[in-house]
């Protein structure tokens, strides 16, 4: 059995086990009845904000790509990318952005990878900042969870250092890598030459962001994306008639985002995201049934948002191809 199949079996096992453990704590029909009773105005508001998130994601890629691709085509790409990233197993949906950028807009894989890496670094800076702000607002309710603030803070510092290294130390990294290969006698190796040329290209693309104004625009758009994203969760949860404070929602949502970094991730995030959501909500005073029902309820609504805009993006790209 190859590693790919082993990973899929592991993900399926994790999903099945966590679903059983979570759903055995409640009556699953409560999830259905909660979704049936959701307030349509909150649902619509959440969708509008999710739409706004995608617009700002497209705007961020527009800036990262040096405004070489128009905003509307990037919006379609982002809609598909978000859908694939949340449905494809083992986060392989990340590759869909690089693939579509190359196929639809003739951008090489290095450009796609570098802009994707930068967007992820800015994402973690924004998420970490909002998480720490929420933790400060919750205060004493954190209890034993205060211990997680240190690793989150350290991770934010790491992201900032990495960002500065990519912006200002990229040339040094490229030269150091070339020297290391030369000392190992691999300077003329075809693979080494390919890696060095790609690294230099990635450094060049990242150096475009040394402009403070551009960097601030990307950072601001990242904060807008995640503030709106967390508010989507708040609206959907409120629409399900659960009164969960915004800071707690930010903390729970942050852990579902960070769950994607786990070595074993449930299929389409099913099981792992709800498990972490529940584990965060319980110590913060949210009843077990509310934590589990809200986790599954939001997951289903979120997937509906992904699918609606994802299929819209696919339809628009197909229509554009036909017109072309």
Secondary structure, DSSP 8 states (H G I E B T S, - for coil): --HHHHHHHHHHHHHHHHHHHHHTTS-THHHHHHHHT--HHHHHHHHHHHHHHHHHHHHHHHHHTTT-S-HHHHHHHHHHHHHHHHHSGGGTTHHHHHHHHHHHH---HHHHHHHHHHHHHHHHHHHHHHHHHHHHHHGGGGGGGGGHHHHHHHHHHHHHHHHHHHHHSHHHHHHHHHHHHHHTT-TT-HHHHHHHHHHHHHHHHHHGGGSHHHHHHHHHHHHHHHHHHHHHHHHHHHHTT----HHHHHHHHHHHHHGGGSSS--GGGTTHHHHHHHHHHHHTT--HHHHHHHHHHHHHHHHHHHHHHHHHHHHHHHHHHHH-
